Amino acid sequence: MKKVIIPTVILALLATSCVSKKKYVALQDQYTNTKGELQKTTIEKEKLTAKFTAIEKRVENYNNKINSLKSDNVTLERENEVKLSLVGNTAVISKQTRRLMNETLTKVDSIALSAAKTLKDSLNLAVAYNLKKSIHTSDLENSKDIDINIDQTVVMISVSDKLLFNTASYRVKKGAYKLIAKLAALIKSEPSMDVMIEGHTDARTISNDIVQDNWDLSVKRATSIVRLLESKYQVEGSRLIASGRGSTMPLVDNSSSENRRKNRRTKIVILPNLDKFFALLSSENTMME
């Protein structure tokens, strides 16, 4: 009886031992497979990381290109702002100044505006409008005798001599000081501007103890204005030029008293950086009342 029992126990133990080994082998296979999958996943992850890094680099490059294009665009816009338009045969105004000019022209009298056929005409009209507004010619006595014009880059303010001087005299009238003060404020507001005061007479001869001839009178009148701008209104003398043209450049022939009156004038010739000058005149708060 005992001989039978012992082998049975051994067989049971052997059977139990075989099952554990199979489980071990199975687990080992599972481990090996899992390890292989993990390695495969790790490799795929590394590939994906590399691809992601490459994509990030491409995105960075694209962003850099976009920023560079934006910077180039800003530069081009700035360059475009200073591109010049031609007035006559001379380049004088930038895109920005042209925009300011167009804004001013919306305020100009429609009849005067309709007469402006060219860019030069439009610029002339706009600058004249701003200058008259800036120096408030409307509140000056005989303001109709103040004419403002522009020729290429030169701004010219022509003032009839009856506003400034008595007949055959080069002493400035006290009543003209208000106008000269306004001109001084305009000149001082922009240091880049130089100013030439130019005297003109009619063709009648003049000669006395003080004035030798028309040349002498025209120069003395210009010098009187220059001295006043420098001494009374503190305009730097280095920015001022006094000149006389005598009777050599009449506006009309000297055949009548009315024509001679037109030819007797003093011109204030302003030589500005027109872009700065126009922007200055377009600002409502830059000019003295």
RODO-2510 file (C-alpha; in nm, 4 decimals, decimal comma):
residues 289
     n   res          X          Y          Z
     1     m     0,0000     0,0000     0,0000
     2     k     0,2773     0,2395     0,0886
     3     k     0,4648     0,1574    -0,2327
     4     v     0,1707     0,2832    -0,4307
     5     i     0,1282     0,6059    -0,2398
     6     i     0,4893     0,7276    -0,2729
     7     p     0,5052     0,7218    -0,6510
     8     t     0,1736     0,9074    -0,6646
     9     v     0,3063     1,1894    -0,4514
    10     i     0,6202     1,2056    -0,6615
    11     l     0,4147     1,2197    -0,9772
    12     a     0,2039     1,4985    -0,8299
    13     l     0,5140     1,6905    -0,7363
    14     l     0,6596     1,6356    -1,0806
    15     a     0,3386     1,7544    -1,2436
    16     t     0,3342     2,0631    -1,0247
    17     s     0,6983     2,1324    -1,1194
    18     c     0,6222     2,1092    -1,4947
    19     v     0,3376     2,3655    -1,4732
    20     s     0,5567     2,6238    -1,2938
    21     k     0,8244     2,5938    -1,5587
    22     k     0,5715     2,6520    -1,8349
    23     k     0,4476     2,9616    -1,6567
    24     y     0,8033     3,0786    -1,6138
    25     v     0,8789     3,0243    -1,9788
    26     a     0,5569     3,1999    -2,0732
    27     l     0,6361     3,4927    -1,8484
    28     q     0,9873     3,5027    -1,9833
    29     d     0,8532     3,5101    -2,3383
    30     q     0,6075     3,7811    -2,2374
    31     y     0,8890     3,9812    -2,0819
    32     t     1,1037     3,9384    -2,3898
    33     n     0,8171     4,0487    -2,6138
    34     t     0,7384     4,3447    -2,3889
    35     k     1,1027     4,4432    -2,3819
    36     g     1,1106     4,4222    -2,7597
    37     e     0,7970     4,6355    -2,7878
    38     l     0,9459     4,8843    -2,5454
    39     q     1,2637     4,9047    -2,7486
    40     k     1,0572     4,9446    -3,0639
    41     t     0,8457     5,2134    -2,8950
    42     t     1,1608     5,3861    -2,7709
    43     i     1,3047     5,3881    -3,1217
    44     e     0,9788     5,5214    -3,2643
    45     k     0,9679     5,7846    -2,9905
    46     e     1,3212     5,8918    -3,0773
    47     k     1,2245     5,9145    -3,4434
    48     l     0,9134     6,1167    -3,3568
    49     t     1,1181     6,3418    -3,1271
    50     a     1,3675     6,3970    -3,4083
    51     k     1,0823     6,4760    -3,6504
    52     f     0,9218     6,7089    -3,3959
    53     t     1,2546     6,8829    -3,3409
    54     a     1,2919     6,9223    -3,7182
    55     i     0,9371     7,0619    -3,7412
    56     e     1,0085     7,3053    -3,4562
    57     k     1,3228     7,4181    -3,6372
    58     r     1,1269     7,4697    -3,9584
    59     v     0,8611     7,6673    -3,7684
    60     e     1,1367     7,8792    -3,6109
    61     n     1,2895     7,9385    -3,9541
    62     y     0,9493     8,0348    -4,0944
    63     n     0,8893     8,2720    -3,8023
    64     n     1,2305     8,4269    -3,8575
    65     k     1,1491     8,4727    -4,2263
    66     i     0,8109     8,6242    -4,1392
    67     n     0,9735     8,8647    -3,8904
    68     s     1,2372     8,9493    -4,1466
    69     l     0,9683     9,0179    -4,4069
    70     k     0,7799     9,2331    -4,1554
    71     s     1,1000     9,4264    -4,0871
    72     d     1,1612     9,4627    -4,4608
    73     n     0,8038     9,5789    -4,5042
    74     v     0,8456     9,8449    -4,2352
    75     t     1,1695     9,9553    -4,4009
    76     l     1,0007     9,9696    -4,7408
    77     e     0,7117    10,1672    -4,5945
    78     r     0,9564    10,4144    -4,4430
    79     e     1,1485    10,4366    -4,7688
    80     n     0,8226    10,4817    -4,9540
    81     e     0,7349    10,7703    -4,7235
    82     v     1,0397    10,9618    -4,8438
    83     k     1,0122    10,8768    -5,2112
    84     l     0,9917    11,1997    -5,4031
    85     s     0,7307    11,3221    -5,6469
    86     l     0,8357    11,5575    -5,9236
    87     v     0,7213    11,9152    -5,9349
    88     g     0,8294    12,0639    -6,2636
    89     n     1,1783    11,9273    -6,3264
    90     t     1,2799    11,9105    -5,9614
    91     a     1,2024    11,6410    -5,7045
    92     v     1,0698    11,8195    -5,4010
    93     i     0,8040    11,6329    -5,2045
    94     s     0,7767    11,2954    -5,0383
    95     k     0,4717    11,0730    -5,0159
    96     q     0,4092    11,1957    -4,6626
    97     t     0,4211    11,5581    -4,7717
    98     r     0,1919    11,4808    -5,0624
    99     r    -0,0560    11,3271    -4,8160
   100     l    -0,0388    11,6407    -4,6006
   101     m    -0,0836    11,8512    -4,9116
   102     n    -0,3976    11,6581    -5,0084
   103     e    -0,5375    11,6985    -4,6567
   104     t    -0,4818    12,0744    -4,6806
   105     l    -0,6435    12,0952    -5,0239
   106     t    -0,9707    11,9669    -4,8783
   107     k    -0,9908    12,2999    -4,6882
   108     v    -0,9080    12,5228    -4,9844
   109     d    -1,1718    12,7261    -5,1673
   110     s    -1,3221    12,5089    -5,4424
   111     i    -1,2841    12,7769    -5,7101
   112     a    -0,9126    12,8196    -5,6343
   113     l    -0,8732    12,4420    -5,6211
   114     s    -1,0324    12,3953    -5,9635
   115     a    -0,7637    12,6211    -6,1094
   116     a    -0,4850    12,3900    -5,9874
   117     k    -0,4062    12,1758    -6,2912
   118     t    -0,0660    12,0324    -6,1956
   119     l     0,1115    11,9005    -5,8886
   120     k     0,3079    12,2250    -5,8778
   121     d    -0,0187    12,4232    -5,8749
   122     s    -0,1580    12,2050    -5,5954
   123     l     0,1575    12,2372    -5,3858
   124     n     0,1596    12,6117    -5,4396
   125     l    -0,2030    12,6372    -5,3302
   126     a    -0,1577    12,4170    -5,0224
   127     v     0,1563    12,5907    -4,8961
   128     a     0,0038    12,9330    -4,9558
   129     y    -0,3083    12,8305    -4,7639
   130     n    -0,1067    12,7001    -4,4685
   131     l     0,1260    12,9983    -4,4627
   132     k    -0,1573    13,2494    -4,4673
   133     k    -0,3281    13,0562    -4,1911
   134     s    -0,0066    13,0307    -3,9898
   135     i     0,0848    13,3980    -4,0034
   136     h    -0,2826    13,5056    -3,9863
   137     t    -0,2626    13,7520    -4,2719
   138     s    -0,6384    13,8108    -4,2448
   139     d    -0,5907    14,0168    -3,9274
   140     l    -0,3277    14,2399    -4,0879
   141     e    -0,4015    14,5761    -4,2447
   142     n    -0,4109    14,5538    -4,6260
   143     s    -0,3581    14,1754    -4,6098
   144     k    -0,4546    14,1501    -4,9783
   145     d    -0,1132    14,3033    -5,0506
   146     i     0,0612    13,9950    -4,9142
   147     d     0,1108    13,7270    -5,1793
   148     i     0,2437    13,3797    -5,1028
   149     n     0,3808    13,1556    -5,3732
   150     i     0,6119    12,8610    -5,4246
   151     d     0,8528    12,7868    -5,7056
   152     q     0,9941    12,4349    -5,6854
   153     t     1,1499    12,4185    -5,3362
   154     v     1,1476    12,7931    -5,2684
   155     v     0,8664    12,9570    -5,0708
   156     m     0,8182    13,3255    -5,1475
   157     i     0,6175    13,5798    -4,9504
   158     s     0,5808    13,9035    -5,1430
   159     v     0,4763    14,2110    -4,9459
   160     s     0,3741    14,5370    -5,1069
   161     d     0,6031    14,8213    -5,0019
   162     k     0,3098    15,0307    -4,8863
   163     l     0,2748    14,7883    -4,5938
   164     l     0,6415    14,8258    -4,5003
   165     f     0,7784    15,1642    -4,6096
   166     n     0,6811    15,5178    -4,6931
   167     t     0,7537    15,6430    -5,0442
   168     a     1,1292    15,6514    -5,1238
   169     s     1,2074    15,5529    -4,7615
   170     y     1,3820    15,2470    -4,6243
   171     r     1,2672    15,2920    -4,2628
   172     v     1,0212    15,0202    -4,1655
   173     k     0,6776    15,1475    -4,0622
   174     k     0,5758    15,0766    -3,7044
   175     g     0,2522    14,9322    -3,8427
   176     a     0,4562    14,6636    -4,0218
   177     y     0,6029    14,5221    -3,6988
   178     k     0,3063    14,2893    -3,6465
   179     l     0,3683    14,1227    -3,9822
   180     i     0,7445    14,1031    -3,9251
   181     a     0,6864    13,9485    -3,5809
   182     k     0,4749    13,6755    -3,7421
   183     l     0,7409    13,6146    -4,0051
   184     a     1,0074    13,5970    -3,7357
   185     a     0,8052    13,3366    -3,5446
   186     l     0,7724    13,1321    -3,8627
   187     i     1,1448    13,1555    -3,9391
   188     k     1,2489    13,0682    -3,5827
   189     s     1,0148    12,7687    -3,5660
   190     e     1,2304    12,5649    -3,8056
   191     p     1,6110    12,6028    -3,7738
   192     s     1,6729    12,4278    -4,1084
   193     m     1,5342    12,7272    -4,2986
   194     d     1,7467    13,0079    -4,4394
   195     v     1,5756    13,3331    -4,5380
   196     m     1,6603    13,5923    -4,8011
   197     i     1,5014    13,9359    -4,7889
   198     e     1,4918    14,0771    -5,1404
   199     g     1,4059    14,4402    -5,2196
   200     h     1,2407    14,5512    -5,5469
   201     t     1,1550    14,9004    -5,6768
   202     d     0,9685    15,0425    -5,9716
   203     a     1,1535    15,1992    -6,2650
   204     r     1,1341    15,5648    -6,1592
   205     t     1,4736    15,7088    -6,0820
   206     i     1,5610    15,8234    -5,7332
   207     s     1,8596    16,0145    -5,6011
   208     n     1,9000    16,2170    -5,2836
   209     d     2,1394    16,2711    -4,9957
   210     i     2,0548    15,9298    -4,8453
   211     v     1,9622    15,7060    -5,1390
   212     q     2,1806    15,6983    -5,4473
   213     d     1,9547    15,5033    -5,6859
   214     n     1,7033    15,2183    -5,7092
   215     w     1,9730    14,9607    -5,6404
   216     d     2,0666    15,1434    -5,3244
   217     l     1,7038    15,1789    -5,2128
   218     s     1,6203    14,8102    -5,2707
   219     v     1,9245    14,6940    -5,0742
   220     k     1,8670    14,9406    -4,7895
   221     r     1,5050    14,8240    -4,7574
   222     a     1,6106    14,4590    -4,7433
   223     t     1,8795    14,5426    -4,4873
   224     s     1,6268    14,7265    -4,2710
   225     i     1,4060    14,4174    -4,2547
   226     v     1,7057    14,1928    -4,1805
   227     r     1,8278    14,4194    -3,9000
   228     l     1,4810    14,4227    -3,7479
   229     l     1,4483    14,0421    -3,7618
   230     e     1,7881    14,0027    -3,5968
   231     s     1,7844    14,2810    -3,3363
   232     k     1,4198    14,2973    -3,2334
   233     y     1,3014    13,9396    -3,2955
   234     q     1,6231    13,7457    -3,2295
   235     v     1,6476    13,5605    -3,5599
   236     e     2,0070    13,4395    -3,6026
   237     g     2,1945    13,6664    -3,8427
   238     s     2,3699    13,3661    -4,0007
   239     r     2,0324    13,2533    -4,1386
   240     l     1,9490    13,5860    -4,3005
   241     i     2,0468    13,7211    -4,6430
   242     a     1,9834    14,0802    -4,7555
   243     s     1,9693    14,1468    -5,1278
   244     g     1,8394    14,4103    -5,3683
   245     r     1,7168    14,3795    -5,7258
   246     g     1,6467    14,7441    -5,7944
   247     s     1,3974    14,7735    -6,0789
   248     t     1,5442    14,4877    -6,2838
   249     m     1,2747    14,2268    -6,2138
   250     p     0,9337    14,3950    -6,2519
   251     l     0,6173    14,1869    -6,2198
   252     v     0,4489    14,4052    -6,4850
   253     d     0,5597    14,6935    -6,7028
   254     n     0,5975    15,0313    -6,5324
   255     s     0,3543    15,2093    -6,7618
   256     s     0,1004    15,3063    -6,4940
   257     s     0,0914    15,4042    -6,1294
   258     e    -0,0986    15,0815    -6,0499
   259     n     0,1676    14,8709    -6,2188
   260     r     0,4473    15,0591    -6,0474
   261     r     0,2740    14,9922    -5,7153
   262     k     0,2805    14,6188    -5,7906
   263     n     0,6518    14,6306    -5,8731
   264     r     0,7434    14,8038    -5,5464
   265     r     0,7665    14,5075    -5,3129
   266     t     0,9808    14,3169    -5,0676
   267     k     1,0131    13,9412    -5,1075
   268     i     1,0806    13,7082    -4,8160
   269     v     1,2356    13,4047    -4,9815
   270     i     1,2387    13,0961    -4,7610
   271     l     1,4742    12,8130    -4,8502
   272     p     1,3432    12,5201    -4,6469
   273     n     1,3608    12,1461    -4,6226
   274     l     1,0125    12,1350    -4,7741
   275     d     0,9082    11,8076    -4,6063
   276     k     0,9848    11,9492    -4,2619
   277     f     0,8426    12,2862    -4,3559
   278     f     0,5144    12,1463    -4,4858
   279     a     0,4699    11,9176    -4,1844
   280     l     0,5421    12,2158    -3,9620
   281     l     0,2820    12,4315    -4,1330
   282     s     0,0248    12,1511    -4,1200
   283     s     0,0366    12,1391    -3,7416
   284     e    -0,2199    12,3711    -3,5845
   285     n    -0,0158    12,4314    -3,2724
   286     t     0,3239    12,5220    -3,4145
   287     m     0,2571    12,8818    -3,5100
   288     m     0,2354    13,1854    -3,2839
   289     e    -0,0960    13,3664    -3,2728
***
